């Protein structure tokens, strides 16, 4: 029995190897290293047919921080009224943001024209849903804001003056600061879908045919849905809705929160392992 199974296994391996060589299915393996808008990419690839390659890999986005300032939703008139109850509310606060993106990808490259490296690509990226984290740089900057909001809630004079609590304007949303020992804190995450379909075009093969090394260029888009903003508070994370939409500032954050696709452009150096 064991001898029969061994014989059948040898015949199956022999047939698979012969089929792969004759039909160019998984008869080569390629390794690619690239750089682009998804960060540093690393791929393993193999041909399925003369017209179709399969590749999979990972994308490492180097971490970076950026600084900006966000306005507080208080008018000059209310700022003057706030002084009557003993509080000077600042115009804006300094915040920092950092990226948390990184992903895996799976792609199919279709070569519709014989003898041409032009290809149409379909696949998907899979990664963390949180792509941006934003927070105030110094809690002491929000100490006066927290004190003012507490006064609005409890001081009869503030209520008589018609004062309202203020928040930090993040894109179209308002973030309410919460009290900390150093003053106050606001923090938010921008999230997209974890599974992001990809469609694109390009030139070059993931597994070079005529040479050991070759370049590959890809241009396409990830479909990551409508980014959502989540505020971090004392009770955890809360998704902000239209009820929280009262801001009018935020620069790059405001723009990012409205983009439903992510452009992808990658230049890759591919090598044929065998």
PEJO-V534035 format. One line per field, one symbol per residue. phi: phi as a letter, one per 40 degrees, with the letter a starting at -180 (. if undefined). burial: 1 if it has 16 or more other ideal C-beta (glycine too) atoms within 10 Angstrom, else 0. Layout:
# PEJO-V534035
phi->???
burial->???
This chain:
# PEJO-V534035
phi->.cccccccccccccccccccccbfbfcbbbbbbaaacchcbbbbaaccacbabbaaabbbcdcabababbcbcbccccccccccbgbbcccabcbbbacbciababbbbbbcbcgbccabbbiabbacccbbbbaccbcccbdccccccccccbcdcccccgcbcbbccbgcbbbccbcbdciaabaabbbbcccbdbbababhbcbdccbcbacbbbbabcbbgcdbbbccbcbhcbccbccccacaahfccccccbccbbcbbbbbbbbcca
burial->0000000000000000000000011001011101010110101111100000111011101000000101111100011011001010110010101011111010101010000010101011101011111111001011111111101100100100001011111111111111100011111111111001010101011111000001010101111100101111100000010001001011001101100001010101010100
